Amino acid sequence: MRLLERESSLASLGEYAAEAARGEGRLVLVAGEAGVGKSALVEHFQQDLPAARWSWGACDGLFTPRPLGPLFDLAEQLGGPLLELCRAGAGREELFRGLLREVGDPARLDVVVVEDVHWADEATLDLLRFLGRRLRGSALLLLATYRDDGLSAADPLRVTLGDLASQRSTRRIGLAPLSTRAVRELAGGSDADAGALHRLTGGNPFYVTEVLQAGMHEVPGSARDAVLARAARLSGAARQVLDVAALMGTRVEWRLLEAVTSCPAPAVDELLACGLVTGDGEWLRFRHEIARLAVEGALPARRGRATHGLVLAALAALGCDDDARMAFHAEAAGDAAAVLRHAPAAARRAAWLASHREAAAQYRRALRFAVAADAATVAELCEELADEAALLDQWQDAAEACERALTQWRQVGERLREGTALRRLSRIKWNLCRGEVADAEAAVAVLEPLGPGIELAWAYATLANHRILRYEHDLAEPLALRAQELAEPLGATDVLSDALNTRAGCAWIRGGAWEEQMERALEVALAGRHQDQAGRAYTNLVAMHGGRRGFAEAERWAAEGIAYCDEHDLPTYGTCVRGELASVMERTGRWQESLAISAAILATVGRSPSNRMCTVRRIGSVLARRGESGLWQHLDEAAELADRTGEPQQIVPVRLTRAEASWLEGRTGQARREAELAHDVAAVSDAWDRGAVAVWLLRTGSPRTPHGTFAEPYRLELDGDPAGAARAWNELGCRYDAALALAGASASGEPELREALRVLTDLGALPAARIVRRRLRGLGVRSLPAGPRAATREHPSGLTRREREVLALLCAQHTNAEIAAKLFISVKTAGHHVSAILAKLGAPSRAAAAERAAGLGLTEPTA
């Protein structure tokens, strides 16, 4: 294919290669629709950069992929220690670091190409994130090509692109279709009408080329028709080889083709001459996946099944060790026994490499063919599927798989496995906000008669966890202690960490010393390399320090926890730690940052109820405090989910947030009802939650009398000392709470109310500021400071003039440093403006903000 209208893209690649050669490694995302010429661009650029070492990997869209397939492709080319790690079955972290060591030498320019990442497995996407964060100081140019048409909002690649776009080393190149002029140049010498050809092909280079090379006198209705027109001219022998190759993938080993078709030499020569495929060393390669799909789609189903059976047999004879590939052909051939051999093995390998989507797909494939399998086999497959679905936030699927496993274990009388299944099911149901403890209690009842063991230790730990989540610390403490006593002699340090974590939580609820025990839980988890337990400990360290308003410590642990979770690819706990950090920002008045983090969380957690609940409450809280629309859809969802859990630690914050939102809207009766709903379950809460409930009962005029001890700022306000309460809040860094203490007290005079108004206006807390203004006017005060500027109020997304300037530069792909230089502000200030923009637009990333701004027509030209 002749390369037209790609000069600027090639120039950009040359610029990025020069930067990488200077030790400023670059990740370049090359995007465009199928057939637009992404691979052709990179192949052409390779000719311009012969001095670099090039290595290529590709993702295959034919079947559920082999995890880290591109990395294994690269290892075959690079050899050395990386290839040895692959052959030794090393874990993903070793493989990632092995690749980085191989291509990260600052003394040599390496170009690594990963093609078609829209088909990438989960581990390969994580590999791109891993490399993208570590390019500084390396002479590595990493090129990733992908289709940008048809990506859904929930596509894992879209989330990955958002993560990568935030990295300083990332660059983007988007390839547009060809113009009519370029199509006319390509069609030179043919009798095709260039205008008609451009209209029907949309300027897609592959489609245009296929039409021209097919020698058709009329433009066909699709690229598929053009491909099949070329294939129709092949002889029977050549067409047979082409058809078989199309069922094997975009790249096919010659030896495998020979094993299935014998590949007569004249047929091979004819096939290579037709232009649909090319010879590439030991491989036959389709020039484009569009061509392979067209040929595959034209094959009759019966012939396809028979051919897949031949391919499966040939792969087995050749000693193929790629279980994912074998499972694909086994399913297509309808060979149940082969599916049950290869799909579970492929799933376990995928799980080992943290490609959980691929693992779940393989377990589902195996279960489709397990009709005649014994109950124990089915139960084990269901349990493994449940674990993978849980890691994917597919909690309803996890619950169904676990319940099916439980039925199978009961059917065969396996009491030990039944107890374990009940324990697993109880954790899954908690994530569905179906927080009943019956399954956890049943697990203990089943396992206790069987005697001490790791399963019973986990059952005690899990039941203790359920109890602490309900603030039933008197029941949780002895259960956690039993789990600890069983775990220590067994050397079960994962259970030990879990039990210590829960015991620290019990101490925290009682108001006792908890830090030392929680830090020990973390130390045990880190020493034992129990990543989930480490993630839980980091989450609770941030949550508990934040809950005690120890914000400096909370932020310190959050930084360490986020780094750990990102380094070890723990998205679930990484989300939890970020959520707790967003709560710290909510409490300290950094609402724009809190919204930005919360929006990013919602973009990644999908429909998982437990992950959404705290996030939507937090978003609703900030929107209410800023007087923005859309708060009740978040707070209604939060209330429905919190009530389902039955847990005071979830219900109290949600109901108090709803009470505050109603109060700010002037609906005092509704606010009172919400505060009383919080009071209904607050008796077992800690002093901070009890204090918050008591204050909102007072502010809303409830006749109820709260009991128990209260945290100091709340106690001072309840004792009629709003100024003292405000001082206490300010010492903690909670300016909004300090202002509310002054604003809501009948004893506050003009000086206190003016101070409250100043703080609330500075925070952008417009509804509370309006309440204070009314009180001041009621005192006869007439000279009051103005509210936000009209231009800000009238902007459709509430952006200030400066934020609109920053947005325009953000849309032009400027970094924070570049924005700061252009606007003569600090880099830190530029970062704050970007965070505010992301929050106001509800965008999880800079790229998403630019896309949303373009769609809303918000961008303005900036010099």
N, C-alpha and C positions, 0 to 999 in steps of 0.2 A: 504494500500500500504506500503510495506517495504521501509524504508528510506535508500537509498544507496548513497554514494559519496556526502554526504552533511555535513560531519564532520567540514570542515573549515567554512561553512556558519553558522552552529550552534555555533561554537566557537566565530565567529564575533558577532553574536547576544548576546551571553553571555557577551562579552566585552562591547558592547554598553549598555546593561542593567546595568552593574556595574557602568559605567560612569553616566548613568541617575540617579541611586540610590545615587550617590555622589552630585547630584544637577546640573549635566551637561546634561540637557535634550538632547535627540537625536531623529532625524527623520531618519528612515531607509527606503530607497526605495528598495523594493525587486522585481526584474525584471526577466522575462523569458517568453518563448513562452507559448501558451496555452497548458495546460496539463503537464508542466515540473515539477510541484510539489510545487508551491509557497505556497498554502494553507496548504499542508501537512507539509511543513517545519515549518510554524508558529504554527500549531497545535502541532507538536512534541516539539517545543520550549516551549510551554505553560506547558507541562508536566515537563520540566526542571526548571520552574520558578513558582512554586505553591504559593509562598508567596506574589507575586504581585497581585494587583487587575486588572483583565482583563476585557475589554469590546470590543465588536465587532460591526462594521458597514460594510455594503456592498453596492456597486453600482450595479444596475440591468440593464442589457443590453436588456431586452425584449421590453421595450417601452420607449418613451420620459420620462425621469425619473422625479420623484417627487424631486424638488430642496431640497438639503440638506438631502436627504434620509438617508445617513449614520449617520448624526448628530441625526436625530430622532430615529434611531435604538439605538444609544448610550444612548439617554435620557431615553428610555424605560428601559434600564438596570441600569442606574445610579440613576434615580429617582430624588427626591429633587427639588431644585430651577430650575435646568435645564429643567426638565420635565414640571414644571409649566410655564416656559417661552414658551416652545413649544406649550402647550395647549392654552396659551393666545394669540398666533399669533404674538409673538414678532418679531421685525425686525432682520435682519441678524447680525448687529453689537452686539446687545444684546445677540443673540444666541451664537455668536462666543466667546464673553467674558464670558458668562455663562458656556460654556464648559471648557474654560481655567481655570476658577475658580474651577470647579469641579475636574479636573484632574491635576492641576498644583501645588498641595500641595507638598512642598519640603520634608515633613516628611514622605511621603508614595510613594512607587514606583507604578505608574500606567502604565499599558501597554494598549494602544489604537490601535486597528487594523482596518484599512479601506481597505477592499478588492476590487479588480477589479476597480481601479481608472481610467483605460482606458475607462470606461463607465461613469465617473463622470460628473455631471452637472457643469455648470460654477461656481455656488456658492460653491460647494464642493471643487473645485480646489482652489478657493479663501480662503476657510477655511484652506486648507493645507498650503497655503502661510502665512496666519495669524498665525497659530500655529508655523510654521517653524521659523518665525522671533522672537518668544517669548519663546523659550525653555530654554534659559539661566536662571539658578537659579531654575529650576523646576526638579522634579524627574519623568519626563514623558518620556516614550519610545513610540514613535509613529511609527507604522509599516504600510507602504502603499504598497500594492502589485499591480502589473500591468503587462500587456502583452507588451513586447517591440517589437514584430513582427508586421509589417504592419502599424506602425505609420507614417503618412504622415508628410512632412516638416511643413505644416500649422496646424497640429493637435494641439488644445489648450493644450493637455497634454504635448506635446513636449516643448511648451513655458513655461509651469509651471515647468517642470523638469529643464529647464535652470535656472529659477529663484531660485528654491530650491537648486540647486547644488552650488550656490554662497553663501549659508548660512553656517556658520562655524559648525553648529550643524548637518548638513546633512551627511549621510553615504549611501553607495550603496552596494547592494549585488546582483550579477547576477548569476542566476542558469543556468548551461549548461545541455544539454541532457546527458543521461547516456552513459558510454563507453560500448563496446562489452562485457567486463568482467562483468560489473554490470548486463547487460541484461542476460548474461548466468546464473548469480546467481539467478536472478528473475525467470528464466525459469527452475530452478532446479526441477527435478521430473516430468517435462513434456517431451513430445517427440518432442517439437518444436526445429527447427534448430536455435541456438542462433545467428549465423552469418547472416542468412537470415532475422531473426526477427529484428536484429539491422539495417540492410540496409533498410528495408522497413518502419520501424517506426522512423528511425533517432534517436533512443535512447530516444524517448519521453516516460516518465514513464507511463502516462495515457494510451497511445495507447498500450504499451507493456502489461500492466495489463489487459486491456479490451480483448485483443487477448487471453491471457492465461485463463482468467476467462470465456470467451465465450466457451472454450473447443473446438475450431476449429482446425481441423487437418491441414488446410492450412492457411498461413498468408493472411488475407484479404487485399484489396487494400486501405482501409482507416479506421480510427477510427470509422466513421459512420457505416460502414458495421459490425464492431465488436459489436457495441452497439445494432444494430438492430437484430443481431444474438441472443443476450441474450434476448432481448425483445420478440422475436418470440416464445420463450419457455413458455411465460406466458399464463395463462388461459384467456378466454375472459373477465371475470370480472376484473381481475387484470390489463389486458392491457387497458381496458377502463379507469380505474383510472389513469394509467400512462399517457395515451394520454391527458386526461383533465388537469392533472397537468402540462404537458409540455406546454400547452397554457397559463398557469397562471404565469409562472416565475420560476426562479431557486429555490426560497423558496415559499411554499404555505401553508396557514393556513389549518389545518385539518378540521376546522368547515366549511370552504368554500368548500373544496372537498366533504364533507358529504352532503352539500346543493345541490351540482350539481350531484353527482354520488351515494349517499347513502353509499358508502364505506363499503361494507360487510366485516366483520372481516376476513374471510378466504382469501379474495382478498388482504386485507391490509397486512396480514402476508406473503403471497406469494410475494407481491411486495417488502417488506422490505428485504426478504431473497434473492432476485435476485441480489442485489449489485449495482443496478443503482441509488437507492435513499437510504436515511437514515432518520430515525425519529429523530427529534430534538425538544423535548418538545412539544410545540403546533404547530410545523411546520413539514412539509415534505420537505426534501431538496434533490435536485439532487446532486450526488457526484461531478459532473462537468458540466459546461455549454455545453461542447461538447456533452454530453449525452442528455441533454434536446433538443438541436438543432437537433440532429439526429432523435429523436422521433417526434418532431414537424414537421420536414421536410417530414416525411413519411405519414402525415395525408392528406387525400383528402381535397381540398379547401372548398367544400360544407359542409362537416362535421365540418370543422374548424369554419366557419361562424355561424353555428347553436350553436356550443359549446360556442363561445364567447357571443352569445345572452343569453344563460343560465347563464354564469358567470356574465354578467352585471346585470341580474335580481337578482341573489343571492347576489352580492355585495350591491345592493340597499337595499335589504331586511335586510342585516346585518348592515345597517347604515354606509357604507364606506364613509369616508370624503376625500379620496384621489382622487381629480378630475383628476389628470394625469392618474391614473390607470383606472378610469372609462372611460375617453376619449379614451384610447387605445382600450379597449374592445368594446366600442360603434362604433368606426371606423371599427374594424375587423368584427363586426356584421352587418355593413351597416346601423346602426340606426342614421339617420341624426339628428333627434330631440335631441337624447341623446348627440350626438357630440356637438351640439350648446349649450347645457346646461353645459357640463363639460369642453370642450376645452378652451373657453374663461376664465372660472373661474380658470382653471389650469394655463393659461397664465398669468393672473393678479397676482396670487400668486407667480409664478416664477419671474415676473418682480419686485415684492415687495422685493424678496430675491436676486435680481440682477443676476438671472440665465437667462441671456438675450437670449442665444441660445435656451434654452428650451421654453421660452416665445414665441419667434418667431415661433418655430416649432408648438406650440399649436395654434397660430393664423392662421398659414397656414392650419393646419388641419381643423379648423373651417370654413375657407373660401372655402375649397374644398367641404364642405357640405352645403354651404349657397346659393345654386342655387335658392331655393324658398323663401329665406329670404327677408324682405322688405329692401328698399334702405338705410334707416337710420342705420339698423343693419349692413349691409355690409360696409357702410361708416365708422362706428365706429371701426369695426374690422380692416379695412384697415389702419385707422389712428394709431391704436395701433400697428399694424404690422410695419408701417413706423417708429414709434419711436424706436421699438426694433431693427429693421434692422439698423437704424442709429447708435445705440449704439454698434452694431457689425461691424461697418465700411462697411456694405453692402449697399452702397449709391445708387446704381442703383436699387436694390430691394426696397429701401425706396422711391425713386422717383416714381417708378411705382405704389406702394401701395398708395402713397399720391395723385397721379393724378387720380387714380380710386376713391378714397374717394371724391375728388373735384367734379368729374362727378356726383357722387351719391347725394351730397349735393345740387348741382345745379338742379338736377332732381326733388328734393322735395321742392325746393325754400327756403332752410334754409340759409339765407344771413349771419347770424352771423357765422355759421359753415363754410360757403364758405370762408369768410374772414380769418378765422383761418387757414383753409387748405392752402390758398394761402401763408400766412406768413410762415407756416411750409415748404411748397414746396420751397420757396425762400432760406431758410437756407440749405435745402438738396442739391439744385442745386449748391450752393456755394461750398460745399464739393466735388462736381463732377467737380469743376473748370469750371462750367458754370455760371459765376458770374453775369449774367445780373440781373438788379434790377426790371424788369418788374413785376414779381410776387409780390414783396414787395410793389411796388407802387399800384398794383391792390388791394392788401389787404387793404391798407389805404383807397383807393377809395370806396371799398365796405363797410368798417366799419364806416367811418366818418358820413354818414347819419344816422346811427343807434344810435348815441350819445355816450357820454363818458362811458367807461367801461374798464375792465381789458384787453379785447381782443384788443381794440383800442390802449391802452397803449403799449401792446406788439408789435402791428403793427408799431407804431412810432419808438419804440426801435430797431426793426429789420431793418427797412428802414435806420435809422441812422447808424446802424452797417454796412450796405452795403455801405453807402456813405463814411464812414471813411476808409473802406478798399480800396476805390479808391482815398483816400487822398482828398476827396471833403469835407473838414472840414467846409467850409462855409455853406454847405447844411446839414451836419450831426449835427452841434451844435443846431440849432433850433428844429430839430426833437427830439433829445435826451432830450432837455429841456421840450418839450411838454410831452414826455413819463414820465419824472420825475414829472411834475405837476399833471398828472393824477394818477400816482402811489402812491404818498405820502398820499393823503386823503383816498385812498382805502386800505392803509396798504399793498400794493403789494411790499414788500421789494426786491423780486427777480427782478422785473422790475426796481426798483429804483437802485439797484446795477448795472444792465446792462447799464442804462442810464448814471450813474456817470462814469462808465468805459469808455464809448464812449466819454463823454465830456473831460475826462482826455487825451484821445487819440488826440482829436482836439487841446488841449493846447500843447501837445507834438509836433505835426506837425508844429504848429506856432512858436515853440521855446520858449513857455512860461512855467510858473510854472504848473506842472502837478502832482507831487508826492502826494501832500496832497489829491487831489481829487481821485486818484487811490487807495490810502490807505484807504480812506473812503469807496470806493466801496467794497474793501475787508472786511472791518469791518462790513458793512451792510450784506454782504453775509454770513460771519461767524456767526453773531448774529442770522440771520434768518435760519441758517442751509441749505442755498442754495448751495449745493456742486458744481453744474455746474458753478454758478457765481463765487464762490471762486476759482475754477480751472481757469476760464478765467482771473480773476484778478491776480493770481499768474503768469500766463503765460505772461501777458502784463507787469507786474512789471519787470520780468527778461528781456523781449524783449526790453522794453523802456530804462532801465538802460544800457543794452548791446548796444543798438543803439546809446546812447550818450557816449559810451565807459566808462561808470561807472562800471567797471568789478567787483570790490569788492562788491558793492551793488547788482549787478546782481547775483553773486554767493551766497550771503546771502539769497536773496529771493528764489533762485533756491533750496537751501537746505531745506528751510521751505516749499516751494511748493511741492517738491517731497515727503517729509515726509507726508504732508497733503493728497496728492493724493494717495499715497500707503496705508495710514491708512484708507482712505475712499473708496478704490477700485475704483478710477477714472482713468482707463487706458488711456482714450482719452486725458485728460488734463495732466496726468502724462507724456505721450509721448510728448506733446507740451512743457512742462517745460524742459524736458530732451533735446529736440531739441534746445531750446534757449540756454541751458547751453553748448551744443555742439558747437553752434555758437560762444559763448564767448571763448571757447577753440580754435576754428579755428582762431579767431582774435588775440589771444594772443600767437599763435605759439605752442600750446599744441595739435599738430595734431594727435598724436597717440591716445590720449584720445578722441578727437573729432570723429575720425574714429570708435573707439570701441563703443561709444554711438550710433553713426549713424547706424552702422551695426546692433546693437541690436534693434533699432527702426524699421529698414526695415524688420527684422525678425518677428515683431509683428503686423505691420500695414496692412499687406496684400496689396491689390491693391487700397486702398483709395487714390485718386489723391491728395487731399489737404494735406494729411499726408506725402505722398511720395515726393512732389515737393521740399520742402525746404531741405529734407534729401538728395535726390540725387544731388541737387546743391552743398551741403556742401561736400559730398563725392567726387564729381567731382573736386571741388576746391582743396581739399587736395591732390588728386592724381595728379592733374596738377602741383601743387607746388613741389611735390616730384618727378615728372618725371616718374610716374608709368603708366602702361597701364590700359585701361578700362575706362578712364575718359569720353570719348565722348558718350558712351552709357548712362551714367548718365546725362551728360549735355544736350544731345539731348532730353531725356525724360523731364528734367526740363524745357527746353525752350518750348516744346509743351504744357506742363501743364500751365506754367506761361502765355503764350500768350492767352490761353483759358479763363483765369480769367479776362483779361483786366485791372488788377490792377497794378498801377505803383510800389507799394511796393513789388510785386512779380517779375515783369518784369525787373526792374532796376538791382537788385542783380544778377539775372540769366544772363542777357546780359553782365554785367560787368565781371562776372566770365568767361564767354565764351571769352570775349575780352582778358582777362589776359591769359587764356589757349592758345589762338591762338598766342598771343605775345610771350609767353614763347617758343612756337614751331617755332618761326621765321616767322610766317605767318602774317605780319603786315597789309596787305590789309584786310584780314578777321577780324583781331582784330579791325581795324578801323570801319568796317561795324557793328560789334557787339556793339561797343561803341556808334555809332550814333543811333542804334536802342534803346539803353538805353536813349540817349538824347531826342529822339522823345517823350518820356512820362515823362521826369523828371521834367518838369516845376512845377508840384504841389508837388514834393518830398520835404523832409526836407533838411537842410543844409549839412548833412553828405552824403546823397545820391547824391545831386547836386554836392558836392565837388568831390566825387569819379568819377562821370561822366566827370566832367571837366578835371581831371587829366588824365583819360584814353583817352580822346580826344587829349590831349597834347602829351601823350606818343606815340600814334599811328599816329600822324601827320595829324589829321583831320583839315580841314580848318574852321570848325564851331567855333563860338564864344559863349561860355556858359555865361549865365546871372544869376543874383541873388546872394545871400550871400552864402558863403561856410564855412564849419567848419575850425577851425584855421590851423590844419596841412596841409589840402589841399590848403588853401589860401596862406600859406607860400611857398609851392612848386610852385604854379601858379605864385607867385610874384618873382620867381627866387632865392629863399632862401632854397636850399635843406638841408643844415646843420640845419637851424632853424626848418624845417619840421621834420627832423629826431629826433631832440631833443624833439619836441612836441609829436611825436609818442612814443618815448621811455618813456617819462613821463607817458603816458597812458598805457604802457605795451605792445605796438604793435611793436615788434622787426622786424617782416617781413616788415611791411609798412615803418618803418624807413629805413631799408636796401634798399627797392625799391626807396624811395625818393632820396637816395644818388646815387643809381645805374642808375637811369633813367635821371638824370640831366646832361646837357652838361657842366655845370660849375664845376662838381666834378672832383677833381684831384686824384693823386695816394693815398694820405692818406685816403680820403673819400671812394674811391673804395676798398681799402684794408679792411677798417672797414666793408663795405657792404659785402665783400666776407667772412670775418670771421663770421659774423652773419648768412649769408645764409648757409654757410657750417655747422655751428653748428645746424641750424634748419633742415638740410637735404633737403634744397631747391635747388636741383641740377640744374634744368634748369636756374633759375635766376643766380646761381653761375657761370654757363657757360657763360652767357651774360657778367657778370662782368669780368671774366677772359679774354674774347675777348677784352674788352675795355682796360684792363690793358696792354695786349700785344700790343694793338694799340698805347699805350703810351710808348712802349719800355721796359716795365717791363718784366723780364725773370724769376726771382726767386719768384715762387708762391707756397703756401702750397698745399699739396696733397689733393685729394678728398677722398671719402669714400674708405675703404679698399676693395680690390678685392674680398675677401671671402664673404663680405656682398653683393656686387653687383651680384656675381655669384649664391648666394643661391636662389633657385626657388621662395621663398616667401620674399626675402630681409631680412631675419633674421640675426642679428649679432651672433657672436659666443656665447656671454652671453645669448642672447635670445634663442638660441638653447638649452643651458644648462637648462634654466628656463622651456622651453617647455617640456623637458624630465621629469622634476620633476612634472610639471603640469599634464602630462599624467599619472603619477604614483599616482595622486590624493593627492599630497601634498598641504597644505595650504600655504598662503603667508609667514606666520611665519616660517613654516618648510623649505620652499625654502630659506628664508633669512639665517636661521641657517646653512644650508648645504653649501651655497655659500659664507658665511661670508659677507653678505651685509645687509642693513637695511630693515625692513619690508616695509617701504615706497618705497624704490628702487625696491624691489621685485614686489610690486604692479604696479609700472610704467612699468616694463618689461612685466608683464602679460597683462596690457592694450595695450601695443605695439603689443604683439603677437596676441591678439584678433583682433586688427585693421588690421594687415597685412594678417591674415588668413580670414578676413571677417566673424568672428565667433561671435555670440551673447552671448556666455557663455563659461565657462571653459570646460564644458563637450563637447560642440560643437567643440571647438578648438582641444580637444584631439581626437575626432572622425575624424575631418578633417585632422589632422596631420597624423593619422594612415593611412587614405586613400591615402595621398600623399607620404607616406613613409618618413616623416620628422623626426620621433622620433629617438633619439640616446640614448643608455644606459648610465645612470649616476649613479655613486656610491652613 
